[in-house]
Amino acid sequence: MHFARQTRTPSKKMKIMIHQLRIYEIFETNKQAFHARFRDHAARIMKTYGFQIAAMWEARSGEKTQFIYLLEWSQPSWPMPNGPRSSA
């Protein structure tokens, strides 16, 4: 699921921000390992490619636990089907 919003930067230029909601089912037996891997690897890789984690939380429904997070990135000046890329 993607959402876009426009904001004004201090220089008064319009900036389009893209938001993507991601939901994963996680299991109690490996929940700690999942969070450690997300924190130590996935979040670092996302930051490298220009993604920012706007929010993250867990939700529980019955026997299921979901890990939910909202990614945010600036609209690039060229089409990119899978999100932003760093020029570095």
C-alpha positions in Angstrom: 0.0 0.0 0.0 1.5 3.3 -1.0 0.4 6.9 -0.1 1.9 10.2 -1.3 1.7 13.6 0.3 3.2 17.0 -0.6 5.1 19.1 1.9 6.9 22.4 1.7 10.6 22.5 2.4 12.2 25.5 4.1 13.2 26.7 0.6 9.4 26.7 -0.2 9.8 24.0 -2.9 7.2 21.3 -3.0 8.4 17.9 -1.9 6.4 14.7 -2.5 6.8 12.1 0.2 5.9 8.5 -0.5 4.6 6.2 2.4 4.4 2.5 2.3 2.7 0.4 5.0 4.3 -3.0 5.5 2.8 -5.8 7.6 4.6 -9.1 8.6 3.2 -11.9 10.7 5.8 -12.9 13.3 5.8 -15.9 15.6 6.4 -15.8 19.3 9.1 -18.5 19.0 11.4 -16.2 17.0 10.1 -12.8 17.8 13.3 -11.6 19.5 15.4 -12.8 16.6 13.1 -11.1 14.1 13.4 -7.8 15.9 17.2 -8.1 16.2 17.5 -8.9 12.5 15.2 -6.0 11.6 17.1 -3.5 13.8 20.6 -4.7 12.9 20.2 -5.4 9.2 17.0 -4.4 7.5 16.7 -0.9 9.0 20.4 -0.2 8.2 19.9 -1.3 4.6 16.7 0.7 4.2 18.5 3.8 5.4 21.3 3.2 2.9 18.7 3.4 0.1 17.0 6.5 1.4 14.1 5.0 3.3 13.1 6.3 6.7 11.0 4.3 9.2 8.2 6.8 10.1 6.6 4.4 12.6 6.6 0.8 13.8 4.5 -1.2 16.2 3.2 -4.7 16.9 -0.5 -5.7 16.8 -2.0 -8.8 18.2 -5.2 -10.4 17.0 -6.2 -13.7 18.5 -3.1 -16.0 18.1 -1.4 -13.8 15.4 1.2 -11.2 16.1 1.9 -8.7 13.4 4.9 -6.4 13.0 3.8 -3.3 11.2 5.9 -0.4 10.0 5.5 2.7 7.8 8.3 3.6 5.4 8.8 7.1 4.1 10.9 8.4 1.2 11.1 11.4 -1.1 9.8 11.2 -4.6 12.8 10.8 -6.8 13.1 12.9 -9.9 13.1 9.8 -12.1 10.7 6.8 -12.1 11.8 4.1 -9.7 9.4 1.1 -9.3 10.9 -0.2 -6.1 11.6 3.0 -4.1 14.6 5.3 -3.8 18.2 4.7 -4.5 21.2 6.5 -3.1 23.6 8.1 -5.6 26.5 7.1 -3.4 
